[in-house]
Amino acid sequence: MLLDLIDRYSTATISVAQTTYMILEVEGGKIRVDFREKAEAILKPGRGGALTYYTHHPLLDHYNEDKTTIYINSPPNDPEALYIELQQAIASSPQKWVDTQSAYANLDFKSLSIDYTIGKGTIKEVLIQGKGMLLSSVPPSIANRVLAACEKHRLATKTFSEPNPNQYSLLSIGPSYVIAKGFAVHQLQ
């Protein structure tokens, strides 16, 4: 069991990092840790540190929290100012989040800055028309910041929340980590 591993060994070094498992060097041997439905990982062989396990952590919010979709129903007085505040609200979050459905889809903040001035289906169009999906599948912590910015600009908004049945956990080895639905631990000879 993973918690037994952490209780027994407070530190480890990654010797092998693969897509579905890693091998850790611990005092007196090697341990293989298999990942069940891995979502994200930053693992580098040779790096090590304290072994810690989390079920609640800012990195897990994107995976475990319920999701909110935000629509706007009125145009802001100053779309450009609101646009900048929305960028800041999202960028200030410590968690990873990628919007795959709304006007922000497949764009980073640099292209968003350029994108504000061009094109159909962009955030500019949504803000200027004052209607449409602003953001989709947003963790509540980001949704609350975005809604506060919209309220400041007196925008009418509508939100829809969907429960998230996923429960991921985080295993960290110093600065390295894995986010997965579960972990299986095997002692190696």
Phi, psi and chi 1 to 4 in degrees:
 res  aa     phi    psi   chi1   chi2   chi3   chi4
   1 MET       -  144.8  172.7  105.6 -180.0      -
   2 LEU   -62.9  -43.4 -176.1   64.0      -      -
   3 LEU   -64.5  -33.4  -65.3  177.6      -      -
   4 ASP   -63.7  -40.8  -66.9  -24.8      -      -
   5 LEU   -58.6  -46.6  168.7   71.3      -      -
   6 ILE   -68.0  -37.1  -66.7  169.6      -      -
   7 ASP   -64.7  -37.9  -74.7  -16.6      -      -
   8 ARG   -78.3  -39.0 -163.2  171.6  -36.8  135.2
   9 TYR  -125.2  118.2  -52.7  105.1      -      -
  10 SER   -83.3  -20.1   60.4      -      -      -
  11 THR  -135.0  159.9   62.8      -      -      -
  12 ALA  -156.1  163.7      -      -      -      -
  13 THR  -126.3  135.7  -59.6      -      -      -
  14 ILE   -77.2  121.3  -58.4  165.8      -      -
  15 SER  -102.3  -31.0   61.5      -      -      -
  16 VAL  -138.6  134.6  175.3      -      -      -
  17 ALA  -129.1  114.6      -      -      -      -
  18 GLN  -120.7  176.1  -64.2  -67.8  -36.3      -
  19 THR   -63.5  -39.0  -56.8      -      -      -
  20 THR  -109.7   -3.7   58.3      -      -      -
  21 TYR  -160.9  169.0   71.7   93.7      -      -
  22 MET  -141.6  158.3   69.6  178.8  157.6      -
  23 ILE  -115.8  128.4  -64.0  177.5      -      -
  24 LEU  -109.0  137.0  -60.0  175.2      -      -
  25 GLU   -92.5  123.6  -67.6  179.1   16.2      -
  26 VAL  -124.6  169.4  -65.7      -      -      -
  27 GLU   -56.8  114.7 -176.5 -179.4  -40.5      -
  28 GLY    89.1    9.4      -      -      -      -
  29 GLY   165.7 -165.8      -      -      -      -
  30 LYS  -127.0  146.1  -68.8 -173.4  177.5 -171.3
  31 ILE  -126.5  135.1  -55.6  -72.2      -      -
  32 ARG  -100.8  132.0  177.3 -179.6  166.1  135.0
  33 VAL  -118.9  113.8  179.4      -      -      -
  34 ASP   -89.3  143.2  -66.3  -34.9      -      -
  35 PHE  -102.5  130.3  -43.9  133.7      -      -
  36 ARG   -99.9  115.5 -175.6  171.6   57.6   85.9
  37 GLU    53.3   61.0  -64.8 -173.8   48.3      -
  38 LYS   -62.6  135.2  179.5 -173.3   78.5  175.8
  39 ALA  -104.7  -34.8      -      -      -      -
  40 GLU  -161.4  147.0  179.7 -179.5  -22.6      -
  41 ALA  -158.3  145.8      -      -      -      -
  42 ILE  -131.0   99.8  -64.0  178.5      -      -
  43 LEU  -130.0  129.6  -60.6  171.1      -      -
  44 LYS  -130.5  119.6  -64.7 -160.7 -177.3 -143.4
  45 PRO   -55.5  140.4  -27.7   36.9      -      -
  46 GLY    96.9  -19.2      -      -      -      -
  47 ARG   -89.2  149.3  -72.2 -152.6  174.6  154.4
  48 GLY  -154.4 -176.8      -      -      -      -
  49 GLY   155.5 -161.3      -      -      -      -
  50 ALA   -66.7  138.7      -      -      -      -
  51 LEU   -88.8  123.8  -79.9  171.5      -      -
  52 THR  -138.6  151.6   52.1      -      -      -
  53 TYR  -131.8  133.3  174.5   77.1      -      -
  54 TYR  -131.8  142.9  -58.5   93.8      -      -
  55 THR  -108.6  -13.9   55.5      -      -      -
  56 HIS  -132.3  121.3  -62.2  -73.2      -      -
  57 HIS  -165.7  147.4 -171.7  -79.7      -      -
  58 PRO   -54.0  -32.4  -28.1   35.1      -      -
  59 LEU   -68.0  -20.3  -70.7  173.2      -      -
  60 LEU   -89.6  -13.7  -66.9  170.7      -      -
  61 ASP   -55.8  -43.8  -69.7  -13.2      -      -
  62 HIS   -59.2  -33.5  168.0   68.6      -      -
  63 TYR   -90.0  -33.1  -60.1  103.3      -      -
  64 ASN  -104.9  -26.0  -67.0  -15.6      -      -
  65 GLU   -75.9  156.2  -73.8 -173.3  -16.6      -
  66 ASP   -60.4  159.5  -67.6  -15.6      -      -
  67 LYS  -111.8  146.7  -55.7  -62.0 -177.5 -154.8
  68 THR  -125.4  137.1  -58.3      -      -      -
  69 THR  -109.8  133.9  -61.7      -      -      -
  70 ILE  -115.5  126.9  -57.6  170.5      -      -
  71 TYR  -113.5  149.4  -70.5   84.7      -      -
  72 ILE  -110.3  148.6   62.4  170.1      -      -
  73 ASN  -125.4   12.8  -58.1  -44.8      -      -
  74 SER  -157.8  151.0   63.7      -      -      -
  75 PRO   -81.0  144.1   25.5  -29.9      -      -
  76 PRO   -76.6  155.3   25.0  -30.6      -      -
  77 ASN   -66.0  -35.4  -69.6  -24.8      -      -
  78 ASP  -130.9   85.5 -173.2  -10.0      -      -
  79 PRO   -58.6  -36.6  -14.5   21.4      -      -
  80 GLU   -66.4  -41.8 -169.4  167.9    1.7      -
  81 ALA   -64.9  -41.4      -      -      -      -
  82 LEU   -65.1  -41.0  175.6   55.9      -      -
  83 TYR   -56.3  -45.3  172.1   79.9      -      -
  84 ILE   -64.4  -40.9  -69.2  166.7      -      -
  85 GLU   -66.7  -35.6  -74.4 -174.5   47.5      -
  86 LEU   -64.9  -43.0  -66.8  176.1      -      -
  87 GLN   -58.0  -45.7  -77.7 -175.7  -58.6      -
  88 GLN   -65.5  -39.3  -67.9  168.9  -14.7      -
  89 ALA   -62.3  -42.1      -      -      -      -
  90 ILE   -74.4  -43.7  -65.5  167.1      -      -
  91 ALA   -66.5  -25.3      -      -      -      -
  92 SER   -77.0   -8.3   68.7      -      -      -
  93 SER   -77.2  136.7  174.8      -      -      -
  94 PRO   -77.1  -10.3   29.1  -34.7      -      -
  95 GLN   -95.5  157.4   63.4 -160.3   66.3      -
  96 LYS   -83.2  137.9  178.8 -179.4  177.0 -178.7
  97 TRP  -154.4  132.0  167.7   70.7      -      -
  98 VAL  -125.6  120.9  178.4      -      -      -
  99 ASP   -85.1  119.4 -174.3  -14.2      -      -
 100 THR  -104.9    0.3   58.6      -      -      -
 101 GLN  -125.7  -29.6  -63.9  178.2   21.2      -
 102 SER   -91.9 -165.7   76.3      -      -      -
 103 ALA   -62.9  -19.4      -      -      -      -
 104 TYR   -82.2   -8.4  -85.5  177.7      -      -
 105 ALA   -53.9  136.1      -      -      -      -
 106 ASN    59.3   26.3  -60.1  -41.7      -      -
 107 LEU  -125.0  144.9  -59.2  171.4      -      -
 108 ASP  -100.2  176.2   60.8   26.5      -      -
 109 PHE   -66.8  -30.3  -72.0  122.5      -      -
 110 LYS   -66.3  -45.2  -70.0  178.0 -176.0  168.0
 111 SER   -71.2  -28.2   62.4      -      -      -
 112 LEU   -63.4  -40.3  -81.3  173.9      -      -
 113 SER   -60.2  -41.8  -62.8      -      -      -
 114 ILE   -70.9  -42.8  -63.7  164.4      -      -
 115 ASP   -63.3  -23.7 -167.1   51.2      -      -
 116 TYR   -57.8  -28.1  179.7   78.5      -      -
 117 THR   -96.7   -1.5   61.1      -      -      -
 118 ILE  -136.7  162.8   60.1  168.4      -      -
 119 GLY    80.5  156.5      -      -      -      -
 120 LYS   -90.6  147.2 -175.6  174.7  174.1  134.6
 121 GLY    76.5   13.9      -      -      -      -
 122 THR   -94.9  173.9   63.8      -      -      -
 123 ILE   -61.8  -31.7 -165.9   67.1      -      -
 124 LYS   -59.5  -47.3  175.2 -174.9  179.1 -176.3
 125 GLU   -61.6  -44.2 -178.0  179.8   46.2      -
 126 VAL   -62.7  -44.6  172.3      -      -      -
 127 LEU   -69.5  -43.3  -69.7  173.9      -      -
 128 ILE   -69.1  -42.1  -71.0  173.8      -      -
 129 GLN   -72.2  -23.7  -71.8 -175.8    0.1      -
 130 GLY    72.7   24.2      -      -      -      -
 131 LYS  -155.0  147.8   61.8 -178.8  179.3  179.5
 132 GLY   123.5  177.8      -      -      -      -
 133 MET   -74.7  119.5 -176.8 -170.7  -57.7      -
 134 LEU   -84.9  -50.7 -171.4   62.3      -      -
 135 LEU  -144.4  149.6  -59.5  171.5      -      -
 136 SER  -126.2  152.1   69.9      -      -      -
 137 SER    50.6   47.9  -60.7      -      -      -
 138 VAL   -91.8  132.9 -175.3      -      -      -
 139 PRO   -61.6  148.5  -20.8   31.2      -      -
 140 PRO   -53.0  -37.0  -25.9   33.6      -      -
 141 SER   -62.2  -39.6   53.6      -      -      -
 142 ILE   -74.7  -41.9  -67.6  175.9      -      -
 143 ALA   -56.8  -41.7      -      -      -      -
 144 ASN   -63.0  -39.8  -68.8  -22.7      -      -
 145 ARG   -66.7  -42.9  -72.2 -174.8 -173.0  105.7
 146 VAL   -65.6  -43.5  167.3      -      -      -
 147 LEU   -64.2  -35.6  -70.7  169.1      -      -
 148 ALA   -64.1  -40.9      -      -      -      -
 149 ALA   -64.9  -41.4      -      -      -      -
 150 CYS   -63.9  -41.7  -70.9      -      -      -
 151 GLU   -64.1  -40.0 -174.2  175.8  -42.1      -
 152 LYS   -58.3  -34.6  178.9 -180.0  171.1 -172.5
 153 HIS   -94.7   12.7  -73.3  -95.2      -      -
 154 ARG    56.4   41.5  -57.9 -172.6 -164.7  -65.2
 155 LEU   -89.1  137.4 -121.0   63.1      -      -
 156 ALA   -80.2  128.3      -      -      -      -
 157 THR  -127.7  158.6   58.7      -      -      -
 158 LYS  -136.7  133.3  178.9   72.4  176.5  171.2
 159 THR  -121.2  149.9   61.1      -      -      -
 160 PHE  -131.1  129.2  -63.5   93.7      -      -
 161 SER  -110.5  144.8  -67.6      -      -      -
 162 GLU  -128.6  134.6   55.4 -170.5   82.7      -
 163 PRO   -67.0  147.8   14.2  -17.9      -      -
 164 ASN  -109.4  111.1 -174.7   -5.5      -      -
 165 PRO   -77.5   -9.6   29.5  -33.9      -      -
 166 ASN   -74.0  142.9  -64.5  -40.3      -      -
 167 GLN  -135.1   99.5  -74.7  -55.1  -52.9      -
 168 TYR   -98.2  161.6  -73.3   85.7      -      -
 169 SER  -133.6  166.0   53.5      -      -      -
 170 LEU  -121.4  128.2  169.8   70.8      -      -
 171 LEU  -115.4  122.6  173.0   62.2      -      -
 172 SER  -116.9  145.7   67.4      -      -      -
 173 ILE  -126.7   92.0  -52.2   94.7      -      -
 174 GLY    59.8 -127.4      -      -      -      -
 175 PRO   -81.5   -6.9   29.6  -35.5      -      -
 176 SER   -91.3  155.4  -58.0      -      -      -
 177 TYR  -158.0  162.9   68.8   90.7      -      -
 178 VAL  -136.2  135.3 -179.7      -      -      -
 179 ILE  -112.6  123.2  -65.0  173.8      -      -
 180 ALA  -151.7  167.0      -      -      -      -
 181 LYS   -75.1  -19.5  -77.9 -168.8  174.7  178.7
 182 GLY  -172.0  168.3      -      -      -      -
 183 PHE  -137.3  139.1  -58.8   93.9      -      -
 184 ALA  -117.0  132.0      -      -      -      -
 185 VAL  -111.4  132.6  176.5      -      -      -
 186 HIS  -132.6  128.6  -49.0  -78.1      -      -
 187 GLN   -75.2  131.7 -177.7   77.2   40.1      -
 188 LEU  -102.0  153.0  -61.1  177.6      -      -
 189 GLN   -76.5      -  -60.0  -63.7  -20.6      -
